[in-house]
Amino acid sequence: MLRRAVHLQATGWSPRIRGQRAAGCVLSVTLVSVPETGSARLPTRTELGVWRSFLRAHARLTRILETELIAEQRLSLAAYDVLVQLAEAPQYRLRMTELAEAVLLSRSGVTRLVDRLERAGLVLRERADGDGRGVVAVLTSQGLDRLRAASGTHLTGVARHFAETFDHAELEAFGRTCDRLGADEP
């Protein structure tokens, strides 16, 4: 059985209404379902703050890296990721379902992206060997060349906007934390 819990948070932010500041504080209200058994808990204020900070950092970094790739290489971050996944796969090929999992896109999303990459000559689609229904995406030589050109832009951005913000110990600790978060079992 679930009960409803309301989390209120007062903030010092006051909205502007027609150019004037409104008086008083603004309350942020979150309505959540909480198991009555108490087996699940809500995050603490600190935990929630760290979670939101993590999301903001991820969004900021991916936005910056995407902007640089598009400006310098006319290639989206998702397209770059598809090319990387195919370049690292045996014989430069992956089933479409495996590719969708690797790049964290839905099947339809990866299909549309591969359509665009195929039109650009960077990827081919072929029937999977021994499977009349399966389709694989294959990196072309033009796609590999495009990946090599784009890698300089992307990897320079990763170093500048991500890696250089950590000292060695911080980077190793962050890597261990991300490995733990990304593991299938906690």
CYANA upper distance limits for C-alpha pairs under 8 A (distance plus 0.5 A):
  1 MET  CA     35 PRO  CA      6.77
  1 MET  CA     36 GLU  CA      6.69
  2 LEU  CA     33 SER  CA      6.52
  2 LEU  CA     34 VAL  CA      6.10
  2 LEU  CA     35 PRO  CA      5.15
  2 LEU  CA     36 GLU  CA      6.12
  3 ARG  CA     33 SER  CA      6.39
  3 ARG  CA     34 VAL  CA      6.12
  3 ARG  CA     35 PRO  CA      6.93
  3 ARG  CA     36 GLU  CA      6.67
  4 ARG  CA     31 LEU  CA      7.40
  4 ARG  CA     32 VAL  CA      6.44
  4 ARG  CA     33 SER  CA      5.39
  4 ARG  CA     34 VAL  CA      6.70
  5 ALA  CA     31 LEU  CA      6.49
  5 ALA  CA     32 VAL  CA      6.03
  5 ALA  CA     33 SER  CA      6.78
  5 ALA  CA     34 VAL  CA      7.06
  6 VAL  CA     29 VAL  CA      7.25
  6 VAL  CA     30 THR  CA      6.28
  6 VAL  CA     31 LEU  CA      5.34
  6 VAL  CA     32 VAL  CA      7.04
  7 HIS  CA     28 SER  CA      8.43
  7 HIS  CA     29 VAL  CA      6.27
  7 HIS  CA     30 THR  CA      5.67
  7 HIS  CA     31 LEU  CA      7.07
  7 HIS  CA     32 VAL  CA      8.48
  8 LEU  CA     27 LEU  CA      6.82
  8 LEU  CA     28 SER  CA      6.12
  8 LEU  CA     29 VAL  CA      5.36
  8 LEU  CA     30 THR  CA      7.19
  9 GLN  CA     27 LEU  CA      6.07
  9 GLN  CA     28 SER  CA      5.61
  9 GLN  CA     29 VAL  CA      7.26
 10 ALA  CA     25 CYS  CA      6.93
 10 ALA  CA     26 VAL  CA      6.50
 10 ALA  CA     27 LEU  CA      5.23
 10 ALA  CA     28 SER  CA      6.97
 11 THR  CA     25 CYS  CA      6.43
 11 THR  CA     26 VAL  CA      6.20
 11 THR  CA     27 LEU  CA      6.93
 11 THR  CA     28 SER  CA      8.11
 12 GLY  CA     25 CYS  CA      6.05
 12 GLY  CA     26 VAL  CA      7.53
 13 TRP  CA     25 CYS  CA      6.84
 13 TRP  CA     26 VAL  CA      6.88
 14 SER  CA     21 ARG  CA      6.82
 14 SER  CA     22 ALA  CA      6.31
 14 SER  CA     23 ALA  CA      7.27
 14 SER  CA     24 GLY  CA      7.16
 14 SER  CA     25 CYS  CA      6.44
 14 SER  CA     26 VAL  CA      6.77
 15 PRO  CA     21 ARG  CA      6.35
 15 PRO  CA     22 ALA  CA      6.25
 16 ARG  CA     20 GLN  CA      5.61
 16 ARG  CA     21 ARG  CA      4.74
 16 ARG  CA     22 ALA  CA      6.31
 17 ILE  CA     21 ARG  CA      6.54
 17 ILE  CA     22 ALA  CA      6.80
 34 VAL  CA     38 GLY  CA      8.12
 34 VAL  CA     40 ALA  CA      7.68
 34 VAL  CA     41 ARG  CA      8.15
 35 PRO  CA     39 SER  CA      7.33
 35 PRO  CA     40 ALA  CA      7.02
 43 PRO  CA     47 GLU  CA      6.02
 43 PRO  CA     48 LEU  CA      6.23
 44 THR  CA     48 LEU  CA      6.55
 45 ARG  CA     49 GLY  CA      6.56
 46 THR  CA     50 VAL  CA      6.72
 47 GLU  CA     51 TRP  CA      6.62
 48 LEU  CA     52 ARG  CA      6.65
 49 GLY  CA     53 SER  CA      6.59
 50 VAL  CA     54 PHE  CA      6.58
 51 TRP  CA     55 LEU  CA      6.84
 52 ARG  CA     56 ARG  CA      6.63
 53 SER  CA     57 ALA  CA      6.56
 54 PHE  CA     58 HIS  CA      6.63
 55 LEU  CA     59 ALA  CA      6.58
 56 ARG  CA     60 ARG  CA      6.49
 57 ALA  CA     61 LEU  CA      6.55
 58 HIS  CA     62 THR  CA      6.58
 59 ALA  CA     63 ARG  CA      6.48
 60 ARG  CA     64 ILE  CA      6.68
 61 LEU  CA     65 LEU  CA      6.60
 61 LEU  CA    161 HIS  CA      7.45
 61 LEU  CA    162 PHE  CA      7.98
 62 THR  CA     66 GLU  CA      6.38
 62 THR  CA     77 LEU  CA      8.33
 63 ARG  CA     67 THR  CA      6.55
 64 ILE  CA     68 GLU  CA      6.75
 65 LEU  CA     69 LEU  CA      6.69
 65 LEU  CA     77 LEU  CA      7.66
 65 LEU  CA    154 HIS  CA      7.07
 65 LEU  CA    157 GLY  CA      6.65
 65 LEU  CA    158 VAL  CA      7.88
 66 GLU  CA     70 ILE  CA      6.60
 66 GLU  CA     76 SER  CA      6.39
 66 GLU  CA     77 LEU  CA      5.53
 67 THR  CA     71 ALA  CA      6.51
 68 GLU  CA     72 GLU  CA      6.42
 68 GLU  CA     73 GLN  CA      8.35
 68 GLU  CA    153 THR  CA      7.63
 68 GLU  CA    154 HIS  CA      8.04
 68 GLU  CA    157 GLY  CA      8.13
 69 LEU  CA     73 GLN  CA      5.71
 69 LEU  CA     74 ARG  CA      6.81
 69 LEU  CA     75 LEU  CA      6.15
 69 LEU  CA     76 SER  CA      6.76
 69 LEU  CA     77 LEU  CA      7.26
 69 LEU  CA    150 ALA  CA      7.51
 69 LEU  CA    153 THR  CA      6.91
 69 LEU  CA    154 HIS  CA      6.93
 70 ILE  CA     74 ARG  CA      4.56
 70 ILE  CA     75 LEU  CA      5.37
 70 ILE  CA     76 SER  CA      6.16
 70 ILE  CA     77 LEU  CA      8.47
 72 GLU  CA    153 THR  CA      7.72
 73 GLN  CA    149 ALA  CA      8.27
 73 GLN  CA    150 ALA  CA      6.44
 73 GLN  CA    153 THR  CA      8.26
 75 LEU  CA     79 ALA  CA      6.82
 75 LEU  CA     80 TYR  CA      7.05
 75 LEU  CA    150 ALA  CA      8.28
 76 SER  CA     80 TYR  CA      6.68
 77 LEU  CA     81 ASP  CA      6.61
 78 ALA  CA     82 VAL  CA      6.80
 78 ALA  CA    103 VAL  CA      7.83
 79 ALA  CA     83 LEU  CA      6.84
 79 ALA  CA    113 LEU  CA      7.41
 79 ALA  CA    117 LEU  CA      7.97
 80 TYR  CA     84 VAL  CA      6.71
 80 TYR  CA    147 LEU  CA      7.34
 80 TYR  CA    150 ALA  CA      8.10
 81 ASP  CA     85 GLN  CA      6.63
 81 ASP  CA    103 VAL  CA      6.90
 82 VAL  CA     86 LEU  CA      6.74
 82 VAL  CA     99 LEU  CA      7.77
 82 VAL  CA    103 VAL  CA      7.02
 83 LEU  CA     87 ALA  CA      6.54
 83 LEU  CA    139 LEU  CA      7.39
 83 LEU  CA    143 GLY  CA      7.40
 83 LEU  CA    144 LEU  CA      7.85
 83 LEU  CA    147 LEU  CA      6.79
 84 VAL  CA     88 GLU  CA      6.68
 84 VAL  CA    147 LEU  CA      7.62
 85 GLN  CA     89 ALA  CA      6.75
 85 GLN  CA     99 LEU  CA      7.72
 85 GLN  CA    102 ALA  CA      7.53
 85 GLN  CA    103 VAL  CA      8.11
 86 LEU  CA     92 TYR  CA      5.40
 86 LEU  CA     93 ARG  CA      6.04
 86 LEU  CA     94 LEU  CA      6.93
 86 LEU  CA     99 LEU  CA      8.44
 86 LEU  CA    137 ALA  CA      8.17
 86 LEU  CA    138 VAL  CA      7.28
 86 LEU  CA    139 LEU  CA      6.36
 87 ALA  CA     92 TYR  CA      5.58
 87 ALA  CA     93 ARG  CA      8.32
 87 ALA  CA    139 LEU  CA      7.23
 87 ALA  CA    144 LEU  CA      7.52
 88 GLU  CA     92 TYR  CA      7.15
 89 ALA  CA     93 ARG  CA      6.30
 89 ALA  CA     94 LEU  CA      7.07
 90 PRO  CA     94 LEU  CA      8.46
 92 TYR  CA    138 VAL  CA      6.20
 92 TYR  CA    139 LEU  CA      5.94
 93 ARG  CA    136 VAL  CA      6.78
 93 ARG  CA    137 ALA  CA      6.04
 93 ARG  CA    138 VAL  CA      4.89
 93 ARG  CA    139 LEU  CA      6.99
 94 LEU  CA     98 GLU  CA      6.68
 94 LEU  CA     99 LEU  CA      6.45
 94 LEU  CA    136 VAL  CA      5.76
 94 LEU  CA    137 ALA  CA      6.04
 94 LEU  CA    138 VAL  CA      7.32
 95 ARG  CA     99 LEU  CA      6.68
 95 ARG  CA    128 ALA  CA      7.87
 95 ARG  CA    134 GLY  CA      7.58
 95 ARG  CA    135 VAL  CA      6.29
 95 ARG  CA    136 VAL  CA      4.56
 95 ARG  CA    137 ALA  CA      6.71
 96 MET  CA    100 ALA  CA      6.61
 96 MET  CA    107 ARG  CA      7.87
 96 MET  CA    110 VAL  CA      7.98
 96 MET  CA    111 THR  CA      8.02
 96 MET  CA    135 VAL  CA      6.62
 96 MET  CA    136 VAL  CA      5.96
 96 MET  CA    137 ALA  CA      6.72
 97 THR  CA    101 GLU  CA      6.89
 97 THR  CA    107 ARG  CA      6.94
 98 GLU  CA    102 ALA  CA      6.63
 99 LEU  CA    103 VAL  CA      6.70
 99 LEU  CA    110 VAL  CA      7.93
100 ALA  CA    104 LEU  CA      6.33
100 ALA  CA    105 LEU  CA      5.58
100 ALA  CA    106 SER  CA      6.43
100 ALA  CA    107 ARG  CA      6.07
100 ALA  CA    109 GLY  CA      8.38
100 ALA  CA    110 VAL  CA      6.11
101 GLU  CA    105 LEU  CA      7.10
101 GLU  CA    106 SER  CA      8.26
105 LEU  CA    109 GLY  CA      6.16
105 LEU  CA    110 VAL  CA      6.33
106 SER  CA    110 VAL  CA      6.69
107 ARG  CA    111 THR  CA      6.57
108 SER  CA    112 ARG  CA      6.74
109 GLY  CA    113 LEU  CA      6.76
110 VAL  CA    114 VAL  CA      6.44
111 THR  CA    115 ASP  CA      6.58
112 ARG  CA    116 ARG  CA      7.01
113 LEU  CA    117 LEU  CA      6.78
114 VAL  CA    118 GLU  CA      6.31
114 VAL  CA    123 VAL  CA      7.46
114 VAL  CA    137 ALA  CA      8.10
115 ASP  CA    119 ARG  CA      6.76
116 ARG  CA    120 ALA  CA      6.83
117 LEU  CA    121 GLY  CA      6.81
117 LEU  CA    122 LEU  CA      5.79
117 LEU  CA    123 VAL  CA      6.09
118 GLU  CA    122 LEU  CA      6.21
118 GLU  CA    123 VAL  CA      5.18
118 GLU  CA    124 LEU  CA      6.10
118 GLU  CA    125 ARG  CA      8.07
121 GLY  CA    140 THR  CA      7.67
121 GLY  CA    142 GLN  CA      7.17
121 GLY  CA    143 GLY  CA      7.47
122 LEU  CA    139 LEU  CA      6.80
122 LEU  CA    140 THR  CA      5.90
122 LEU  CA    141 SER  CA      7.97
122 LEU  CA    142 GLN  CA      5.97
122 LEU  CA    143 GLY  CA      4.26
122 LEU  CA    144 LEU  CA      7.99
122 LEU  CA    146 ARG  CA      8.13
123 VAL  CA    137 ALA  CA      6.96
123 VAL  CA    138 VAL  CA      5.96
123 VAL  CA    139 LEU  CA      5.16
123 VAL  CA    140 THR  CA      5.78
123 VAL  CA    143 GLY  CA      6.75
124 LEU  CA    137 ALA  CA      6.22
124 LEU  CA    138 VAL  CA      5.53
124 LEU  CA    139 LEU  CA      6.97
124 LEU  CA    140 THR  CA      7.14
125 ARG  CA    135 VAL  CA      7.12
125 ARG  CA    136 VAL  CA      6.19
125 ARG  CA    137 ALA  CA      5.18
125 ARG  CA    138 VAL  CA      6.60
126 GLU  CA    135 VAL  CA      6.18
126 GLU  CA    136 VAL  CA      5.87
126 GLU  CA    137 ALA  CA      7.04
126 GLU  CA    138 VAL  CA      7.86
127 ARG  CA    131 ASP  CA      7.80
127 ARG  CA    132 GLY  CA      7.21
127 ARG  CA    133 ARG  CA      7.82
127 ARG  CA    134 GLY  CA      6.38
127 ARG  CA    135 VAL  CA      5.08
127 ARG  CA    136 VAL  CA      6.62
128 ALA  CA    132 GLY  CA      7.44
128 ALA  CA    133 ARG  CA      8.03
128 ALA  CA    134 GLY  CA      5.50
128 ALA  CA    135 VAL  CA      5.59
128 ALA  CA    136 VAL  CA      6.18
139 LEU  CA    143 GLY  CA      6.25
139 LEU  CA    144 LEU  CA      7.12
140 THR  CA    144 LEU  CA      6.77
141 SER  CA    145 ASP  CA      6.70
142 GLN  CA    146 ARG  CA      6.64
143 GLY  CA    147 LEU  CA      6.59
144 LEU  CA    148 ARG  CA      6.71
145 ASP  CA    149 ALA  CA      6.83
146 ARG  CA    150 ALA  CA      6.64
147 LEU  CA    151 SER  CA      6.38
148 ARG  CA    152 GLY  CA      7.71
149 ALA  CA    153 THR  CA      8.19
150 ALA  CA    154 HIS  CA      6.78
151 SER  CA    155 LEU  CA      6.22
152 GLY  CA    156 THR  CA      6.43
153 THR  CA    157 GLY  CA      6.74
154 HIS  CA    158 VAL  CA      6.73
155 LEU  CA    159 ALA  CA      6.67
156 THR  CA    160 ARG  CA      6.60
157 GLY  CA    161 HIS  CA      6.21
157 GLY  CA    162 PHE  CA      8.16
158 VAL  CA    162 PHE  CA      5.76
158 VAL  CA    163 ALA  CA      6.92
159 ALA  CA    163 ALA  CA      5.23
159 ALA  CA    164 GLU  CA      6.32
160 ARG  CA    164 GLU  CA      6.04
160 ARG  CA    165 THR  CA      8.27
161 HIS  CA    165 THR  CA      7.48
162 PHE  CA    166 PHE  CA      8.08
163 ALA  CA    171 LEU  CA      7.79
166 PHE  CA    170 GLU  CA      6.05
166 PHE  CA    171 LEU  CA      5.99
167 ASP  CA    171 LEU  CA      6.67
168 HIS  CA    172 GLU  CA      6.77
169 ALA  CA    173 ALA  CA      6.66
170 GLU  CA    174 PHE  CA      6.51
171 LEU  CA    175 GLY  CA      6.57
172 GLU  CA    176 ARG  CA      6.80
173 ALA  CA    177 THR  CA      6.74
174 PHE  CA    178 CYS  CA      6.64
175 GLY  CA    179 ASP  CA      6.59
176 ARG  CA    180 ARG  CA      6.71
177 THR  CA    181 LEU  CA      6.70
178 CYS  CA    182 GLY  CA      6.43
179 ASP  CA    183 ALA  CA      6.56
180 ARG  CA    186 PRO  CA      7.26
181 LEU  CA    186 PRO  CA      7.88
